[in-house]
Amino acid sequence: MTTPSITRREALKTSLAAACPLLAAAGAIAAQPTEPARRPTVGIATFGFTALSNADLARELAAAGIDTVQLFLSQTDSNFWRYNQRSDVSSLTAERCRTISDTYRQAGLSLHSIGVYTNLLHPDPAERKANLAYFEAMMIIGGHMGVRTFITEAGHHQPEKPEAVEYHFQEPVWRQMVATGKELAALAGRHNAVVLLEPFFRGFLASAKRTRLFLEEVGSPRLRALLDPANLLEVNDLEEMFGQLAPYIDCLHAKDRKLHVDRGVPAGQGDLDYRRFVTLAAQRTPHAPLILEYVGPADYQQALAHLRQTLRQK
């Protein structure tokens, strides 16, 4: 079939006519306003308030305008939390659990999650079994409180004799931790719970990438991530942290840290770029609350003011 010949001018007119609807549609899409990033919720972890009862703490936080709590059982009338260990929680009956949670909710505070932080890395199988049983006990406590999210690190173990490769970086320990992670995920499924794992540069989950690889290998929606940028400041830029972990992050810790220093400090007292942090949080994980940590009665107001000011400036 022979195509009729047309002039160059006619061809140009035809191509412009065909392109105009597409250009108009593209312009309409570009003209639509983009939805602004939602400002993250600001909450506080309770483990820095060990001298207060739950009722006193609830009143204190409500008066400061905080409405979200990450609960550590560390108050004078619920002193059970032990970092990297376990505690006898048999006295926490269903009624007592409901009394604690009602104390916060009646003051207008929601309970986002419960801190566990037991040692999942221990080399003794009996100890790991006991620590998983303790974790399940905490899930039962959370169920009584209406809380289904729990947070932990992988745990820490220091062998008596120095080894050429640090314990938490040894190949068998990776396989052991993946197996433990799958057991923990199964427990979480049994209790309709989610466990958020928090990386730390001097532990098993030593970087954002290693944490992502671990979560991928466990392969369960019951295990997700809590990102504390101060914990990875030494090894990752903020963009790397969110780039590796954003699809897994359900909570963020808002403390700070000086470079080359182990101990964390309240927000605004370290080397973390807080403006960039909260900007990325709003863009990449707007559903995840920002939980102030490493603060107590003497300094939480200053850290809270710094975080709120930074959120306004982002």
URRA-V459287 format. One record per residue. N is the residue number from 1. SS is DSSP state (h for helix, s for strand, l for the rest). OMEGA is omega as a letter, one per 30 degrees, with the letter a starting at -180 (* if undefined). NEAR is the number of other ideal C-beta (glycine too) atoms within 8 Angstrom. Layout:
[[N/SS/OMEGA/NEAR] [N/SS/OMEGA/NEAR]]
//
This chain:
[[1/l/a/2] [2/l/l/3] [3/l/l/4] [4/l/l/4] [5/l/l/3] [6/l/a/6] [7/l/l/5] [8/h/l/5] [9/h/l/6] [10/h/l/8] [11/h/l/9] [12/h/l/8] [13/h/a/8] [14/h/a/9] [15/h/l/8] [16/h/l/8] [17/h/a/7] [18/h/a/8] [19/h/a/8] [20/h/l/8] [21/h/l/7] [22/h/l/8] [23/h/l/8] [24/h/l/8] [25/h/l/8] [26/h/l/8] [27/h/l/8] [28/h/l/8] [29/h/a/7] [30/h/a/6] [31/h/a/5] [32/l/a/6] [33/l/l/3] [34/l/a/4] [35/l/a/4] [36/l/l/4] [37/l/a/7] [38/l/l/7] [39/l/a/6] [40/l/l/14] [41/l/l/7] [42/s/l/15] [43/s/a/14] [44/s/l/15] [45/s/a/14] [46/h/a/12] [47/h/l/9] [48/h/a/11] [49/l/a/12] [50/l/a/10] [51/l/a/5] [52/l/l/11] [53/l/l/8] [54/h/a/12] [55/h/l/7] [56/h/a/8] [57/h/l/12] [58/h/l/13] [59/h/a/9] [60/h/a/11] [61/h/l/12] [62/h/l/12] [63/h/l/6] [64/l/l/9] [65/l/l/5] [66/l/a/12] [67/l/a/9] [68/s/a/13] [69/s/l/14] [70/s/a/16] [71/s/l/13] [72/l/a/10] [73/l/a/13] [74/s/a/11] [75/s/a/13] [76/l/a/8] [77/l/l/6] [78/s/a/10] [79/s/a/9] [80/l/a/10] [81/l/l/11] [82/l/a/7] [83/l/l/5] [84/l/a/9] [85/l/l/7] [86/l/a/7] [87/l/l/9] [88/l/a/5] [89/l/a/11] [90/l/l/4] [91/l/l/6] [92/l/l/11] [93/l/l/6] [94/h/a/6] [95/h/a/6] [96/h/l/9] [97/h/a/12] [98/h/l/10] [99/h/l/8] [100/h/a/12] [101/h/l/13] [102/h/l/8] [103/h/l/11] [104/h/a/14] [105/h/l/10] [106/h/l/7] [107/l/l/10] [108/l/a/6] [109/l/l/13] [110/s/l/8] [111/s/a/13] [112/s/a/12] [113/s/l/12] [114/s/l/16] [115/s/l/14] [116/l/l/10] [117/l/l/9] [118/l/a/12] [119/l/l/12] [120/l/a/14] [121/l/a/14] [122/l/a/10] [123/l/a/8] [124/l/a/6] [125/h/l/5] [126/h/l/6] [127/h/l/10] [128/h/l/12] [129/h/l/8] [130/h/a/9] [131/h/l/14] [132/h/l/13] [133/h/l/8] [134/h/l/13] [135/h/l/15] [136/h/l/11] [137/h/l/9] [138/h/l/12] [139/h/l/13] [140/h/l/9] [141/h/l/12] [142/h/l/15] [143/h/l/12] [144/h/a/11] [145/h/a/13] [146/l/l/8] [147/l/a/13] [148/l/a/9] [149/s/a/14] [150/s/a/17] [151/s/a/15] [152/s/l/15] [153/l/l/12] [154/l/a/12] [155/l/a/14] [156/l/l/10] [157/l/l/10] [158/l/l/5] [159/l/a/7] [160/l/l/3] [161/l/l/4] [162/l/l/3] [163/l/a/8] [164/l/l/2] [165/l/l/6] [166/l/a/6] [167/h/a/12] [168/h/l/12] [169/h/a/8] [170/l/a/10] [171/h/l/5] [172/h/a/6] [173/h/l/13] [174/h/a/8] [175/h/l/8] [176/h/a/9] [177/h/l/13] [178/h/l/11] [179/h/l/8] [180/h/l/12] [181/h/l/14] [182/h/l/10] [183/h/l/9] [184/h/l/14] [185/h/l/13] [186/h/l/9] [187/h/l/13] [188/h/l/16] [189/h/l/10] [190/h/a/7] [191/l/l/12] [192/l/a/7] [193/l/l/14] [194/s/l/12] [195/s/l/15] [196/s/l/14] [197/s/a/16] [198/s/l/14] [199/l/l/17] [200/l/a/11] [201/l/l/11] [202/l/a/5] [203/l/a/12] [204/l/l/11] [205/l/a/13] [206/l/l/12] [207/l/l/11] [208/h/a/14] [209/h/a/8] [210/h/l/11] [211/h/l/15] [212/h/l/11] [213/h/l/8] [214/h/a/13] [215/h/l/13] [216/h/a/7] [217/h/l/8] [218/h/l/11] [219/l/l/5] [220/l/l/10] [221/l/l/5] [222/l/l/12] [223/s/a/13] [224/s/a/13] [225/s/l/13] [226/s/l/13] [227/s/l/17] [228/s/a/13] [229/h/l/12] [230/h/l/12] [231/h/a/12] [232/h/a/15] [233/l/a/13] [234/l/a/6] [235/l/a/7] [236/l/l/10] [237/l/a/5] [238/h/a/11] [239/h/l/7] [240/h/a/10] [241/h/a/13] [242/h/l/14] [243/h/a/8] [244/h/a/11] [245/h/a/13] [246/h/a/9] [247/h/a/4] [248/h/a/10] [249/s/l/15] [250/s/a/11] [251/s/l/15] [252/s/l/15] [253/s/a/15] [254/s/l/12] [255/l/a/15] [256/s/l/15] [257/s/l/14] [258/l/l/8] [259/l/l/7] [260/l/l/4] [261/l/a/6] [262/l/a/3] [263/l/l/5] [264/s/l/10] [265/s/l/10] [266/l/a/14] [267/l/l/13] [268/l/a/10] [269/l/a/6] [270/l/a/12] [271/l/l/7] [272/l/l/10] [273/l/a/6] [274/h/l/12] [275/h/l/9] [276/h/l/8] [277/h/a/13] [278/h/l/14] [279/h/l/9] [280/h/l/12] [281/h/l/14] [282/h/a/13] [283/h/a/7] [284/h/a/9] [285/l/a/12] [286/l/l/11] [287/l/a/5] [288/l/l/12] [289/s/l/11] [290/s/a/14] [291/s/l/15] [292/s/a/16] [293/l/a/13] [294/l/l/8] [295/l/l/14] [296/l/a/8] [297/l/a/9] [298/l/a/4] [299/l/a/9] [300/h/a/14] [301/h/l/7] [302/h/l/9] [303/h/l/14] [304/h/l/15] [305/h/l/8] [306/h/a/12] [307/h/l/16] [308/h/l/9] [309/h/a/8] [310/h/l/12] [311/h/l/12] [312/h/a/6] [313/h/a/6] [314/l/*/8]]
//
